[in-house]
Amino acid sequence: MPDQDLTVAVTGPTGDLGIALVDALERSRAVKKIVGMARRPFDPASEGWKKTEYRQGDVLDKASVKDALKGADVVIHLAFSVLGAGDKTREINVEGSRNVFDQAVRSRARRICYASSVAAYGYRSENPKWLTEEVPALGTDQHFYSQQKAEVEQVLAKTLERKKATQAYVFRPCIVSGPRATMLIEEIPYVQLSERMPDAVRSLLGLMPILKPVIPDPGTPFQLVHEDDVASAFVSGVRGVGEPGAYNLAGAGTLTMSDIADAIGWYSIPVPDLAVNATAEVISRVPAAPEKLTWVEAVRNPVLMKTARAKKELRWKPKYSGRQTLRALIDAWKREGPEH
């Protein structure tokens, strides 16, 4: 029977996924208390949270981690640096995670719920077209986010070898999107350029459809999962539903960049496979290539996941398909962002 009256500690509760997850924990009858920790100032009352206490702290500071995890039945680890130079983020992502996992077992937490990623499988040509949880999470060395997500999973596994009383749920979502999680759109180069344009220029472009931007589409399929559906899977892990272990999370269906262009009202143009492969090959030979450029690997070797295990073990029932998630993302971006 799933646990009740739980105290849950959350690292990274102020991020896109963190807000959606704490919202879900606040609604869960199984959760009595939530303690969140992140580096920036934050007031739980700003989100209307009643069960949540907040600590300002850093995962690299063992004293901060110890204070936040004290008395926690379940530890949710979300804190992770997504974009930037790999050498600068490794300490936060890998060593910070090690601190959290070590303290979780020292505090005798029943469970750790870790936010990994489909990227942990790596963008590898030898992977099957559809990934299940049995495929090794080996990462891709040229892509620091992928490599570090896989490495942190290994750190977690080694930590629990010493303390078997603590169990781990490892969630591997695809691209997380929704009203809050808008990075998929914000990282499109035209969007970043548009946000730097004067208002008058943006307004002029809006009146001239022929000047609408063009998104290159190599035809690579990808999956989306709604932030609320990821949160619901985590709540199942927090409650101890199903067996511990790895779980793939993705909404139904696949999409391409043309679908994004259509949803925004922009244009798309096919990009030959040869051009994509040539670009990835050049980037792989550039020392210290900017991290955003290395995401080309995700286009050259797509990663698609099956989610049968989550649906069976966690009784996970995602409310949103990939297309519905995209629609929610675009609607929120247009509503809250600059003129598009």
C-alpha positions in Angstrom: 0.0 0.0 0.0 1.4 3.5 -1.0 2.8 5.6 1.9 0.9 8.4 3.6 1.8 11.5 5.7 5.1 12.0 3.8 7.7 14.7 4.2 9.2 15.4 0.8 12.4 17.4 0.1 12.8 18.9 -3.4 16.0 20.4 -4.9 15.3 22.8 -7.7 11.6 23.5 -6.9 11.6 26.9 -8.6 12.3 25.7 -12.1 9.7 25.0 -14.8 9.3 21.4 -13.8 9.7 22.2 -10.1 6.8 24.5 -10.0 4.5 21.9 -11.7 5.8 19.2 -9.4 5.3 21.0 -6.1 1.8 22.0 -7.3 1.1 18.3 -7.7 2.6 17.5 -4.3 0.6 20.2 -2.7 -2.6 18.5 -4.0 -1.5 15.0 -2.9 -3.2 13.7 0.2 -0.2 11.5 0.8 2.1 14.4 1.3 2.1 16.2 4.6 5.1 18.6 4.3 7.4 19.8 1.5 10.8 21.4 1.9 12.2 23.0 -1.2 15.8 24.2 -1.8 17.3 26.3 -4.6 19.9 29.0 -4.9 17.7 32.0 -5.6 15.3 33.8 -3.2 11.7 32.5 -3.4 8.5 32.7 -1.4 6.2 29.6 -1.6 3.2 31.9 -0.9 3.8 33.5 -4.3 2.5 30.2 -5.8 -0.2 29.7 -3.2 1.6 26.8 -1.6 0.4 25.9 1.9 2.5 22.8 2.7 5.8 24.0 1.4 8.8 25.5 3.3 11.7 27.0 1.4 15.4 27.0 2.1 17.8 29.1 0.0 20.9 26.9 -0.5 23.2 25.2 -3.0 23.6 21.5 -3.8 27.4 22.0 -3.6 27.1 23.1 0.1 26.8 20.0 2.2 25.4 22.0 5.2 22.6 23.4 3.0 21.7 20.0 1.7 21.7 18.4 5.1 19.4 21.1 6.4 16.9 20.7 3.5 16.8 16.9 3.6 16.5 16.6 7.4 13.6 14.3 8.2 12.6 13.7 4.6 10.9 10.5 3.8 11.4 11.1 0.0 14.0 13.2 -1.7 13.2 14.6 -5.2 16.3 15.8 -7.0 15.6 18.2 -9.9 18.5 20.7 -9.6 20.5 20.6 -12.8 22.3 23.1 -15.0 20.9 22.6 -18.6 22.8 25.0 -20.8 26.3 26.3 -20.6 29.9 25.0 -20.9 30.2 21.4 -19.8 33.4 22.0 -17.7 31.6 24.7 -15.7 28.4 22.7 -15.0 29.9 19.3 -14.2 30.6 20.3 -10.6 27.0 21.4 -10.1 25.4 18.5 -11.9 27.6 15.6 -10.9 29.1 16.6 -7.6 26.0 18.4 -6.4 23.9 15.3 -7.2 26.4 13.2 -5.3 25.9 15.4 -2.2 22.2 15.1 -2.4 22.2 11.3 -2.9 24.8 10.8 -0.1 22.7 12.9 2.3 19.5 11.2 1.4 20.8 7.8 2.4 22.5 9.3 5.5 19.1 10.8 6.5 17.5 7.4 5.9 15.1 8.6 3.2 12.9 5.8 2.0 13.1 6.9 -1.7 15.0 9.1 -4.0 13.2 10.4 -7.2 15.7 11.6 -9.7 14.9 13.7 -12.8 17.1 12.2 -15.5 16.3 12.5 -19.2 16.0 10.6 -22.5 19.4 12.2 -23.2 20.9 9.8 -20.7 20.6 7.0 -23.3 22.9 9.0 -25.6 22.5 10.0 -29.3 24.0 6.7 -30.5 23.5 5.0 -33.8 23.5 1.6 -32.2 20.5 2.3 -30.1 17.2 0.8 -31.2 14.6 3.1 -32.9 12.3 2.8 -29.8 14.1 2.8 -26.5 12.9 0.8 -23.5 14.3 1.0 -20.0 16.5 -2.1 -20.6 18.7 -0.1 -23.0 21.9 1.0 -21.2 22.0 4.7 -20.4 25.5 5.4 -21.8 25.2 9.1 -22.7 27.1 10.8 -25.5 30.5 12.2 -24.7 30.2 15.1 -27.2 27.0 16.3 -25.6 27.7 17.4 -22.0 24.0 17.3 -20.9 23.6 13.7 -22.2 27.0 12.6 -20.7 26.3 14.1 -17.3 22.7 12.8 -17.1 24.1 9.3 -17.6 26.9 9.9 -15.2 24.6 11.1 -12.4 22.5 7.9 -12.9 25.7 5.9 -12.3 26.5 8.0 -9.2 23.0 7.2 -7.8 23.4 3.5 -8.5 26.8 3.4 -6.7 25.4 5.4 -3.8 22.5 2.9 -3.3 24.9 -0.1 -3.5 26.1 1.0 -0.1 22.7 1.7 1.4 20.1 -0.7 0.1 17.4 0.6 2.5 16.9 3.6 0.2 15.2 2.9 -3.1 15.4 5.0 -6.3 12.9 6.0 -9.0 14.8 7.4 -12.1 12.5 9.3 -14.5 13.7 9.8 -18.1 11.3 12.3 -19.7 11.7 13.4 -23.3 11.5 17.2 -24.0 9.3 18.6 -21.2 7.0 21.4 -22.4 3.9 23.2 -21.4 2.7 26.6 -20.1 5.8 27.0 -17.9 8.3 24.9 -19.7 8.9 26.9 -22.9 12.6 26.4 -23.5 11.9 24.4 -26.7 10.6 27.6 -28.3 12.9 30.1 -26.6 16.0 28.3 -27.9 15.0 28.7 -31.5 17.6 31.2 -32.9 15.0 33.5 -34.5 13.1 33.8 -31.2 16.3 34.9 -29.4 17.0 37.4 -32.2 13.4 38.6 -32.2 13.5 39.3 -28.4 16.4 41.7 -29.0 14.6 43.7 -31.8 13.0 47.1 -31.1 9.2 46.9 -30.6 8.6 48.8 -33.9 10.6 46.3 -35.9 8.8 43.3 -34.4 5.4 45.0 -35.1 6.5 45.6 -38.7 7.5 42.0 -39.2 4.1 40.9 -37.8 2.3 42.9 -40.6 4.4 41.3 -43.3 3.7 37.6 -43.6 6.3 37.1 -46.3 8.9 38.0 -43.6 7.8 35.3 -41.2 10.8 33.2 -40.1 11.7 29.8 -41.6 12.6 26.9 -39.4 14.8 24.2 -40.9 13.3 20.7 -40.7 15.5 17.7 -41.1 12.5 15.5 -40.6 13.8 14.0 -37.4 10.9 12.8 -35.1 10.9 13.8 -31.5 8.5 13.4 -28.5 7.1 15.9 -26.1 5.7 15.4 -22.6 3.6 17.9 -20.6 5.0 19.2 -17.4 1.9 18.2 -15.5 2.2 14.6 -16.8 5.8 14.4 -15.6 4.7 15.7 -12.2 2.1 13.0 -11.9 4.7 10.3 -12.5 6.9 11.8 -9.8 4.0 11.8 -7.4 3.5 8.1 -8.0 7.2 7.5 -7.2 6.9 9.7 -4.1 4.1 7.5 -2.9 6.0 4.3 -3.7 3.6 3.1 -6.4 5.1 0.2 -8.5 8.7 -1.0 -8.5 11.7 1.3 -8.1 13.8 1.7 -11.2 14.0 3.6 -14.4 10.9 5.0 -16.2 10.5 6.5 -19.6 8.0 9.4 -19.9 6.7 10.7 -23.2 3.4 11.9 -24.6 1.6 9.9 -27.3 2.8 10.5 -30.9 5.8 12.1 -32.5 6.5 15.6 -34.0 8.9 17.3 -36.3 10.1 20.9 -36.5 7.5 21.5 -39.2 4.8 20.9 -36.6 6.4 23.6 -34.5 6.5 26.0 -37.4 2.8 25.2 -38.3 1.7 25.7 -34.7 3.4 29.1 -34.5 2.3 30.2 -38.0 5.8 30.2 -39.4 7.3 28.5 -42.4 9.5 25.3 -42.5 11.9 24.0 -45.1 13.3 20.5 -45.5 17.0 20.0 -44.7 18.8 17.1 -46.3 20.3 14.4 -44.1 23.7 15.1 -45.7 23.6 18.7 -44.4 22.7 17.6 -40.9 25.4 14.9 -40.8 28.0 17.3 -42.2 27.2 20.0 -39.6 27.4 17.5 -36.7 30.7 16.2 -38.0 32.2 19.7 -38.1 30.9 20.5 -34.6 32.3 17.3 -33.2 35.8 18.4 -34.4 35.6 21.9 -32.9 37.4 22.0 -29.5 35.1 23.4 -26.7 32.2 23.8 -29.1 29.4 25.9 -27.7 26.9 23.7 -25.9 23.9 24.8 -27.9 25.7 23.7 -31.1 26.2 20.2 -29.8 22.5 19.7 -29.7 22.8 18.9 -33.4 23.6 15.4 -32.2 20.0 15.1 -31.1 19.0 15.7 -34.7 21.4 13.3 -36.3 20.5 10.4 -34.0 16.8 10.8 -32.8 15.8 9.2 -29.5 12.2 7.9 -29.2 10.9 6.0 -26.1 8.3 3.5 -25.3 6.4 4.2 -22.0 4.7 0.9 -21.3 6.5 0.3 -18.1 5.4 3.6 -16.5 1.8 3.0 -17.6 1.9 -0.5 -16.1 4.0 -0.1 -12.9 3.1 3.5 -11.9 -0.4 3.4 -13.4 0.7 6.5 -15.3 -2.0 8.0 -17.5 -0.7 11.1 -19.3 -3.5 13.6 -20.0 -1.7 15.2 -22.9 -0.5 13.9 -26.3 2.6 15.4 -27.8 0.5 17.6 -30.1 -1.7 18.8 -27.2 1.5 19.6 -25.3 2.8 21.6 -28.2 -0.4 23.5 -28.4 -0.3 24.3 -24.7 3.3 25.5 -25.1 2.6 27.7 -28.1 -0.5 29.2 -26.5 1.4 30.1 -23.4 4.4 31.5 -25.3 2.3 33.7 -27.4 0.2 34.9 -24.5 3.1 35.7 -22.2 6.0 36.5 -24.6 6.7 39.4 -26.9 4.8 40.0 -30.1 5.4 37.0 -32.5 
